[in-house]
Amino acid sequence: MKRSRDRKREIVTGCACGMACGSWDIRAETTCHCQCSNIDWTSARCCKIEILYGSV
């Protein structure tokens, strides 16, 4: 099991895991959790979400 964490306070939207592992989940919107053993790398795809208020 290996984890990849977002370090910029963005929301994780997708994950990739090494060793052809396709089993993963996103925890607390900030962490990719690969569920296979002997993973050599993980990667998290993140997006910054902004909510803008005001008149158009």
PDB file of N, CA, C and O in Angstrom:
ATOM      1  N   MET A   1       0.846  -1.166   0.000  1.00  0.00           N
ATOM      2  CA  MET A   1       0.000   0.000   0.000  1.00  0.00           C
ATOM      3  C   MET A   1       0.895   1.234   0.000  1.00  0.00           C
ATOM      4  O   MET A   1       1.833   1.329   0.791  1.00  0.00           O
ATOM      5  N   LYS A   2       0.603   2.168  -0.883  1.00  0.00           N
ATOM      6  CA  LYS A   2       1.362   3.409  -0.955  1.00  0.00           C
ATOM      7  C   LYS A   2       0.389   4.555  -1.164  1.00  0.00           C
ATOM      8  O   LYS A   2      -0.656   4.394  -1.795  1.00  0.00           O
ATOM      9  N   ARG A   3       0.743   5.709  -0.629  1.00  0.00           N
ATOM     10  CA  ARG A   3      -0.152   6.857  -0.734  1.00  0.00           C
ATOM     11  C   ARG A   3       0.556   8.026  -1.397  1.00  0.00           C
ATOM     12  O   ARG A   3       1.762   8.216  -1.239  1.00  0.00           O
ATOM     13  N   SER A   4      -0.207   8.795  -2.129  1.00  0.00           N
ATOM     14  CA  SER A   4       0.280  10.042  -2.708  1.00  0.00           C
ATOM     15  C   SER A   4      -0.635  11.140  -2.208  1.00  0.00           C
ATOM     16  O   SER A   4      -1.858  11.017  -2.275  1.00  0.00           O
ATOM     17  N   ARG A   5      -0.056  12.193  -1.716  1.00  0.00           N
ATOM     18  CA  ARG A   5      -0.838  13.242  -1.077  1.00  0.00           C
ATOM     19  C   ARG A   5      -0.660  14.559  -1.816  1.00  0.00           C
ATOM     20  O   ARG A   5       0.434  14.888  -2.273  1.00  0.00           O
ATOM     21  N   ASP A   6      -1.747  15.303  -1.926  1.00  0.00           N
ATOM     22  CA  ASP A   6      -1.691  16.634  -2.510  1.00  0.00           C
ATOM     23  C   ASP A   6      -1.033  17.576  -1.511  1.00  0.00           C
ATOM     24  O   ASP A   6      -1.416  17.602  -0.341  1.00  0.00           O
ATOM     25  N   ARG A   7      -0.058  18.341  -1.952  1.00  0.00           N
ATOM     26  CA  ARG A   7       0.678  19.233  -1.059  1.00  0.00           C
ATOM     27  C   ARG A   7       0.295  20.703  -1.223  1.00  0.00           C
ATOM     28  O   ARG A   7       0.822  21.553  -0.506  1.00  0.00           O
ATOM     29  N   LYS A   8      -0.599  21.017  -2.139  1.00  0.00           N
ATOM     30  CA  LYS A   8      -0.940  22.412  -2.426  1.00  0.00           C
ATOM     31  C   LYS A   8      -2.344  22.778  -1.976  1.00  0.00           C
ATOM     32  O   LYS A   8      -2.867  23.817  -2.377  1.00  0.00           O
ATOM     33  N   ARG A   9      -2.952  21.959  -1.164  1.00  0.00           N
ATOM     34  CA  ARG A   9      -4.325  22.196  -0.685  1.00  0.00           C
ATOM     35  C   ARG A   9      -5.328  22.239  -1.829  1.00  0.00           C
ATOM     36  O   ARG A   9      -6.245  23.060  -1.836  1.00  0.00           O
ATOM     37  N   GLU A  10      -5.149  21.369  -2.770  1.00  0.00           N
ATOM     38  CA  GLU A  10      -6.091  21.204  -3.867  1.00  0.00           C
ATOM     39  C   GLU A  10      -6.846  19.897  -3.653  1.00  0.00           C
ATOM     40  O   GLU A  10      -6.466  19.096  -2.798  1.00  0.00           O
ATOM     41  N   ILE A  11      -7.903  19.676  -4.415  1.00  0.00           N
ATOM     42  CA  ILE A  11      -8.702  18.461  -4.288  1.00  0.00           C
ATOM     43  C   ILE A  11      -8.190  17.414  -5.267  1.00  0.00           C
ATOM     44  O   ILE A  11      -7.991  17.706  -6.447  1.00  0.00           O
ATOM     45  N   VAL A  12      -7.978  16.196  -4.780  1.00  0.00           N
ATOM     46  CA  VAL A  12      -7.544  15.092  -5.640  1.00  0.00           C
ATOM     47  C   VAL A  12      -8.735  14.637  -6.481  1.00  0.00           C
ATOM     48  O   VAL A  12      -9.817  14.386  -5.950  1.00  0.00           O
ATOM     49  N   THR A  13      -8.531  14.531  -7.804  1.00  0.00           N
ATOM     50  CA  THR A  13      -9.601  14.101  -8.707  1.00  0.00           C
ATOM     51  C   THR A  13      -9.313  12.760  -9.365  1.00  0.00           C
ATOM     52  O   THR A  13     -10.209  12.171  -9.970  1.00  0.00           O
ATOM     53  N   GLY A  14      -8.088  12.267  -9.261  1.00  0.00           N
ATOM     54  CA  GLY A  14      -7.734  10.985  -9.862  1.00  0.00           C
ATOM     55  C   GLY A  14      -6.385  10.508  -9.367  1.00  0.00           C
ATOM     56  O   GLY A  14      -5.587  11.293  -8.855  1.00  0.00           O
ATOM     57  N   CYS A  15      -6.134   9.215  -9.522  1.00  0.00           N
ATOM     58  CA  CYS A  15      -4.896   8.609  -9.043  1.00  0.00           C
ATOM     59  C   CYS A  15      -4.331   7.650 -10.082  1.00  0.00           C
ATOM     60  O   CYS A  15      -5.054   7.156 -10.947  1.00  0.00           O
ATOM     61  N   ALA A  16      -3.050   7.399  -9.986  1.00  0.00           N
ATOM     62  CA  ALA A  16      -2.392   6.365 -10.782  1.00  0.00           C
ATOM     63  C   ALA A  16      -1.403   5.658  -9.866  1.00  0.00           C
ATOM     64  O   ALA A  16      -0.771   6.282  -9.014  1.00  0.00           O
ATOM     65  N   CYS A  17      -1.277   4.348 -10.053  1.00  0.00           N
ATOM     66  CA  CYS A  17      -0.391   3.547  -9.210  1.00  0.00           C
ATOM     67  C   CYS A  17       0.534   2.710 -10.089  1.00  0.00           C
ATOM     68  O   CYS A  17       0.152   2.288 -11.180  1.00  0.00           O
ATOM     69  N   GLY A  18       1.735   2.476  -9.612  1.00  0.00           N
ATOM     70  CA  GLY A  18       2.702   1.663 -10.345  1.00  0.00           C
ATOM     71  C   GLY A  18       2.375   0.183 -10.281  1.00  0.00           C
ATOM     72  O   GLY A  18       1.431  -0.227  -9.604  1.00  0.00           O
ATOM     73  N   MET A  19       3.159  -0.611 -10.987  1.00  0.00           N
ATOM     74  CA  MET A  19       3.050  -2.073 -11.013  1.00  0.00           C
ATOM     75  C   MET A  19       1.684  -2.537 -11.529  1.00  0.00           C
ATOM     76  O   MET A  19       1.184  -3.579 -11.105  1.00  0.00           O
ATOM     77  N   ALA A  20       1.080  -1.768 -12.442  1.00  0.00           N
ATOM     78  CA  ALA A  20      -0.202  -2.101 -13.077  1.00  0.00           C
ATOM     79  C   ALA A  20      -1.349  -2.261 -12.077  1.00  0.00           C
ATOM     80  O   ALA A  20      -2.284  -3.025 -12.312  1.00  0.00           O
ATOM     81  N   CYS A  21      -1.270  -1.548 -10.980  1.00  0.00           N
ATOM     82  CA  CYS A  21      -2.341  -1.590  -9.975  1.00  0.00           C
ATOM     83  C   CYS A  21      -3.467  -0.659 -10.411  1.00  0.00           C
ATOM     84  O   CYS A  21      -3.238   0.531 -10.627  1.00  0.00           O
ATOM     85  N   GLY A  22      -4.658  -1.180 -10.537  1.00  0.00           N
ATOM     86  CA  GLY A  22      -5.808  -0.372 -10.922  1.00  0.00           C
ATOM     87  C   GLY A  22      -6.789  -0.195  -9.788  1.00  0.00           C
ATOM     88  O   GLY A  22      -7.904   0.283  -9.998  1.00  0.00           O
ATOM     89  N   SER A  23      -6.389  -0.574  -8.592  1.00  0.00           N
ATOM     90  CA  SER A  23      -7.285  -0.515  -7.448  1.00  0.00           C
ATOM     91  C   SER A  23      -6.840   0.601  -6.504  1.00  0.00           C
ATOM     92  O   SER A  23      -5.830   0.475  -5.811  1.00  0.00           O
ATOM     93  N   TRP A  24      -7.603   1.694  -6.485  1.00  0.00           N
ATOM     94  CA  TRP A  24      -7.272   2.828  -5.635  1.00  0.00           C
ATOM     95  C   TRP A  24      -8.538   3.558  -5.223  1.00  0.00           C
ATOM     96  O   TRP A  24      -9.601   3.373  -5.815  1.00  0.00           O
ATOM     97  N   ASP A  25      -8.407   4.386  -4.202  1.00  0.00           N
ATOM     98  CA  ASP A  25      -9.502   5.253  -3.794  1.00  0.00           C
ATOM     99  C   ASP A  25      -8.926   6.574  -3.302  1.00  0.00           C
ATOM    100  O   ASP A  25      -7.737   6.671  -2.999  1.00  0.00           O
ATOM    101  N   ILE A  26      -9.778   7.583  -3.229  1.00  0.00           N
ATOM    102  CA  ILE A  26      -9.385   8.905  -2.753  1.00  0.00           C
ATOM    103  C   ILE A  26      -9.924   9.063  -1.343  1.00  0.00           C
ATOM    104  O   ILE A  26     -11.105   8.828  -1.087  1.00  0.00           O
ATOM    105  N   ARG A  27      -9.043   9.464  -0.426  1.00  0.00           N
ATOM    106  CA  ARG A  27      -9.445   9.624   0.970  1.00  0.00           C
ATOM    107  C   ARG A  27      -9.375  11.091   1.381  1.00  0.00           C
ATOM    108  O   ARG A  27      -8.377  11.771   1.140  1.00  0.00           O
ATOM    109  N   ALA A  28     -10.425  11.553   1.989  1.00  0.00           N
ATOM    110  CA  ALA A  28     -10.527  12.916   2.530  1.00  0.00           C
ATOM    111  C   ALA A  28     -10.223  13.984   1.487  1.00  0.00           C
ATOM    112  O   ALA A  28      -9.761  15.071   1.833  1.00  0.00           O
ATOM    113  N   GLU A  29     -10.477  13.690   0.215  1.00  0.00           N
ATOM    114  CA  GLU A  29     -10.273  14.614  -0.911  1.00  0.00           C
ATOM    115  C   GLU A  29      -8.825  15.040  -1.101  1.00  0.00           C
ATOM    116  O   GLU A  29      -8.549  15.885  -1.953  1.00  0.00           O
ATOM    117  N   THR A  30      -7.875  14.474  -0.322  1.00  0.00           N
ATOM    118  CA  THR A  30      -6.485  14.932  -0.397  1.00  0.00           C
ATOM    119  C   THR A  30      -5.459  13.822  -0.571  1.00  0.00           C
ATOM    120  O   THR A  30      -4.278  14.112  -0.759  1.00  0.00           O
ATOM    121  N   THR A  31      -5.874  12.555  -0.515  1.00  0.00           N
ATOM    122  CA  THR A  31      -4.910  11.462  -0.526  1.00  0.00           C
ATOM    123  C   THR A  31      -5.344  10.347  -1.466  1.00  0.00           C
ATOM    124  O   THR A  31      -6.480   9.878  -1.395  1.00  0.00           O
ATOM    125  N   CYS A  32      -4.436   9.920  -2.353  1.00  0.00           N
ATOM    126  CA  CYS A  32      -4.651   8.728  -3.178  1.00  0.00           C
ATOM    127  C   CYS A  32      -4.161   7.521  -2.394  1.00  0.00           C
ATOM    128  O   CYS A  32      -3.055   7.533  -1.854  1.00  0.00           O
ATOM    129  N   HIS A  33      -4.967   6.500  -2.332  1.00  0.00           N
ATOM    130  CA  HIS A  33      -4.628   5.286  -1.595  1.00  0.00           C
ATOM    131  C   HIS A  33      -4.651   4.112  -2.568  1.00  0.00           C
ATOM    132  O   HIS A  33      -5.721   3.656  -2.971  1.00  0.00           O
ATOM    133  N   CYS A  34      -3.469   3.624  -2.944  1.00  0.00           N
ATOM    134  CA  CYS A  34      -3.363   2.461  -3.833  1.00  0.00           C
ATOM    135  C   CYS A  34      -3.507   1.202  -2.992  1.00  0.00           C
ATOM    136  O   CYS A  34      -2.858   1.078  -1.953  1.00  0.00           O
ATOM    137  N   GLN A  35      -4.343   0.271  -3.422  1.00  0.00           N
ATOM    138  CA  GLN A  35      -4.687  -0.884  -2.607  1.00  0.00           C
ATOM    139  C   GLN A  35      -3.932  -2.160  -2.971  1.00  0.00           C
ATOM    140  O   GLN A  35      -4.273  -3.234  -2.475  1.00  0.00           O
ATOM    141  N   CYS A  36      -2.922  -2.067  -3.819  1.00  0.00           N
ATOM    142  CA  CYS A  36      -2.111  -3.234  -4.178  1.00  0.00           C
ATOM    143  C   CYS A  36      -0.827  -3.230  -3.348  1.00  0.00           C
ATOM    144  O   CYS A  36      -0.384  -2.179  -2.884  1.00  0.00           O
ATOM    145  N   SER A  37      -0.239  -4.397  -3.168  1.00  0.00           N
ATOM    146  CA  SER A  37       1.031  -4.466  -2.444  1.00  0.00           C
ATOM    147  C   SER A  37       2.191  -4.261  -3.412  1.00  0.00           C
ATOM    148  O   SER A  37       2.039  -4.424  -4.623  1.00  0.00           O
ATOM    149  N   ASN A  38       3.331  -3.907  -2.876  1.00  0.00           N
ATOM    150  CA  ASN A  38       4.575  -3.719  -3.634  1.00  0.00           C
ATOM    151  C   ASN A  38       4.473  -2.646  -4.718  1.00  0.00           C
ATOM    152  O   ASN A  38       5.006  -2.826  -5.813  1.00  0.00           O
ATOM    153  N   ILE A  39       3.809  -1.555  -4.435  1.00  0.00           N
ATOM    154  CA  ILE A  39       3.699  -0.441  -5.373  1.00  0.00           C
ATOM    155  C   ILE A  39       5.003   0.349  -5.337  1.00  0.00           C
ATOM    156  O   ILE A  39       5.510   0.660  -4.259  1.00  0.00           O
ATOM    157  N   ASP A  40       5.551   0.675  -6.511  1.00  0.00           N
ATOM    158  CA  ASP A  40       6.803   1.429  -6.536  1.00  0.00           C
ATOM    159  C   ASP A  40       6.600   2.929  -6.725  1.00  0.00           C
ATOM    160  O   ASP A  40       7.534   3.700  -6.504  1.00  0.00           O
ATOM    161  N   TRP A  41       5.397   3.369  -7.130  1.00  0.00           N
ATOM    162  CA  TRP A  41       5.127   4.799  -7.242  1.00  0.00           C
ATOM    163  C   TRP A  41       3.626   5.049  -7.216  1.00  0.00           C
ATOM    164  O   TRP A  41       2.832   4.162  -7.526  1.00  0.00           O
ATOM    165  N   THR A  42       3.247   6.265  -6.842  1.00  0.00           N
ATOM    166  CA  THR A  42       1.861   6.720  -6.923  1.00  0.00           C
ATOM    167  C   THR A  42       1.855   8.145  -7.459  1.00  0.00           C
ATOM    168  O   THR A  42       2.844   8.869  -7.344  1.00  0.00           O
ATOM    169  N   SER A  43       0.743   8.532  -8.037  1.00  0.00           N
ATOM    170  CA  SER A  43       0.597   9.885  -8.559  1.00  0.00           C
ATOM    171  C   SER A  43      -0.832  10.346  -8.312  1.00  0.00           C
ATOM    172  O   SER A  43      -1.782   9.578  -8.468  1.00  0.00           O
ATOM    173  N   ALA A  44      -0.970  11.604  -7.927  1.00  0.00           N
ATOM    174  CA  ALA A  44      -2.295  12.179  -7.702  1.00  0.00           C
ATOM    175  C   ALA A  44      -2.531  13.299  -8.705  1.00  0.00           C
ATOM    176  O   ALA A  44      -1.659  14.139  -8.923  1.00  0.00           O
ATOM    177  N   ARG A  45      -3.706  13.308  -9.310  1.00  0.00           N
ATOM    178  CA  ARG A  45      -4.110  14.420 -10.180  1.00  0.00           C
ATOM    179  C   ARG A  45      -5.012  15.312  -9.340  1.00  0.00           C
ATOM    180  O   ARG A  45      -5.987  14.846  -8.750  1.00  0.00           O
ATOM    181  N   CYS A  46      -4.680  16.596  -9.293  1.00  0.00           N
ATOM    182  CA  CYS A  46      -5.382  17.517  -8.400  1.00  0.00           C
ATOM    183  C   CYS A  46      -5.944  18.713  -9.158  1.00  0.00           C
ATOM    184  O   CYS A  46      -5.437  19.089 -10.215  1.00  0.00           O
ATOM    185  N   CYS A  47      -6.986  19.299  -8.607  1.00  0.00           N
ATOM    186  CA  CYS A  47      -7.580  20.514  -9.161  1.00  0.00           C
ATOM    187  C   CYS A  47      -7.780  21.515  -8.038  1.00  0.00           C
ATOM    188  O   CYS A  47      -8.143  21.151  -6.919  1.00  0.00           O
ATOM    189  N   LYS A  48      -7.540  22.769  -8.347  1.00  0.00           N
ATOM    190  CA  LYS A  48      -7.831  23.836  -7.403  1.00  0.00           C
ATOM    191  C   LYS A  48      -9.254  24.307  -7.674  1.00  0.00           C
ATOM    192  O   LYS A  48      -9.591  24.682  -8.797  1.00  0.00           O
ATOM    193  N   ILE A  49     -10.070  24.285  -6.654  1.00  0.00           N
ATOM    194  CA  ILE A  49     -11.466  24.689  -6.773  1.00  0.00           C
ATOM    195  C   ILE A  49     -11.608  26.082  -6.167  1.00  0.00           C
ATOM    196  O   ILE A  49     -11.233  26.309  -5.017  1.00  0.00           O
ATOM    197  N   GLU A  50     -12.151  27.009  -6.947  1.00  0.00           N
ATOM    198  CA  GLU A  50     -12.397  28.358  -6.465  1.00  0.00           C
ATOM    199  C   GLU A  50     -13.864  28.689  -6.620  1.00  0.00           C
ATOM    200  O   GLU A  50     -14.464  28.422  -7.661  1.00  0.00           O
ATOM    201  N   ILE A  51     -14.432  29.263  -5.600  1.00  0.00           N
ATOM    202  CA  ILE A  51     -15.812  29.728  -5.663  1.00  0.00           C
ATOM    203  C   ILE A  51     -15.762  31.249  -5.617  1.00  0.00           C
ATOM    204  O   ILE A  51     -15.290  31.840  -4.646  1.00  0.00           O
ATOM    205  N   LEU A  52     -16.248  31.861  -6.667  1.00  0.00           N
ATOM    206  CA  LEU A  52     -16.236  33.315  -6.764  1.00  0.00           C
ATOM    207  C   LEU A  52     -17.639  33.852  -6.529  1.00  0.00           C
ATOM    208  O   LEU A  52     -18.614  33.353  -7.091  1.00  0.00           O
ATOM    209  N   TYR A  53     -17.722  34.857  -5.704  1.00  0.00           N
ATOM    210  CA  TYR A  53     -18.998  35.496  -5.416  1.00  0.00           C
ATOM    211  C   TYR A  53     -18.983  36.906  -5.980  1.00  0.00           C
ATOM    212  O   TYR A  53     -17.935  37.550  -6.024  1.00  0.00           O
ATOM    213  N   GLY A  54     -20.113  37.377  -6.402  1.00  0.00           N
ATOM    214  CA  GLY A  54     -20.205  38.742  -6.906  1.00  0.00           C
ATOM    215  C   GLY A  54     -21.163  38.819  -8.077  1.00  0.00           C
ATOM    216  O   GLY A  54     -21.753  37.818  -8.483  1.00  0.00           O
ATOM    217  N   SER A  55     -21.310  40.007  -8.608  1.00  0.00           N
ATOM    218  CA  SER A  55     -22.224  40.191  -9.734  1.00  0.00           C
ATOM    219  C   SER A  55     -21.533  39.874 -11.047  1.00  0.00           C
ATOM    220  O   SER A  55     -20.313  39.986 -11.174  1.00  0.00           O
ATOM    221  N   VAL A  56     -22.336  39.477 -12.015  1.00  0.00           N
ATOM    222  CA  VAL A  56     -21.808  39.132 -13.333  1.00  0.00           C
ATOM    223  C   VAL A  56     -21.999  40.287 -14.277  1.00  0.00           C
ATOM    224  O   VAL A  56     -21.620  40.199 -15.445  1.00  0.00           O
TER     225      VAL A  56
END
